[in-house]
Amino acid sequence: MSPERIELDEPSQAVLREARKLLRSKERKDAGEFLVEGRQAVREALKAPGVVKWLFVRWASVHDNLDLIDLA
């Protein structure tokens, strides 16, 4: 049995740059945005409509996070 094929969009360099900026406190304050890490925190954020702008998942962990991808 072959694994289910999953197709996800690759983030653009501009999106990655914008996300990386949020690693700095000043950028988070200026943008009014923040990064969320960890399955539980991400799950809670995804439950709130309009809160999550992007969901980044490493390719190696896609199958382990299908429930979060489905919520997004």
C-alpha positions as CSV (number, residue, x, y, z in Angstrom):
1,M,0.0,0.0,0.0
2,S,1.5,3.4,-1.0
3,P,1.2,6.4,1.3
4,E,-1.4,9.0,0.4
5,R,0.1,11.8,-1.7
6,I,0.0,15.2,-0.1
7,E,0.5,18.4,-2.0
8,L,1.3,21.5,-0.1
9,D,2.3,24.9,-1.5
10,E,5.9,26.0,-1.0
11,P,6.2,29.3,0.7
12,S,7.7,32.1,-1.3
13,Q,10.9,33.7,-0.2
14,A,9.0,36.9,0.7
15,V,6.7,34.9,3.1
16,L,9.7,33.2,4.7
17,R,11.4,36.5,5.1
18,E,8.3,38.0,6.8
19,A,8.0,35.0,9.1
20,R,11.7,35.2,10.0
21,K,11.3,38.8,11.0
22,L,8.8,37.7,13.7
23,L,11.7,36.0,15.5
24,R,12.6,39.6,16.7
25,S,10.5,41.2,19.5
26,K,10.5,44.6,17.8
27,E,9.2,43.1,14.5
28,R,6.4,41.2,16.4
29,K,5.3,44.4,18.1
30,D,5.4,46.4,14.9
31,A,3.5,43.8,12.9
32,G,1.0,42.9,15.7
33,E,1.8,39.2,14.9
34,F,3.7,36.4,16.5
35,L,4.9,32.8,15.9
36,V,3.3,29.8,17.6
37,E,5.2,26.6,18.0
38,G,4.1,23.2,19.4
39,R,1.2,21.0,18.5
40,Q,-1.1,22.2,21.2
41,A,-0.5,25.9,20.8
42,V,-0.9,25.6,17.0
43,R,-4.1,23.5,17.4
44,E,-5.6,26.2,19.7
45,A,-4.6,29.0,17.3
46,L,-6.2,27.1,14.4
47,K,-9.5,26.8,16.2
48,A,-9.9,30.6,16.3
49,P,-11.1,31.8,12.9
50,G,-8.9,34.3,11.1
51,V,-6.0,34.1,13.6
52,V,-3.5,31.9,11.7
53,K,-1.9,33.6,8.7
54,W,0.4,30.7,7.7
55,L,1.1,27.2,8.8
56,F,4.6,26.0,8.3
57,V,5.3,22.3,8.5
58,R,8.6,20.5,7.8
59,W,8.3,17.9,5.0
60,A,9.6,15.2,7.3
61,S,6.8,15.7,9.8
62,V,3.8,16.2,7.4
63,H,2.3,12.8,8.0
64,D,2.6,13.4,11.8
65,N,0.7,16.6,11.6
66,L,-2.1,15.8,9.2
67,D,-4.7,16.8,11.8
68,L,-3.2,20.3,12.1
69,I,-3.0,20.6,8.3
70,D,-6.7,19.6,8.1
71,L,-7.7,22.3,10.6
72,A,-5.8,24.9,8.6
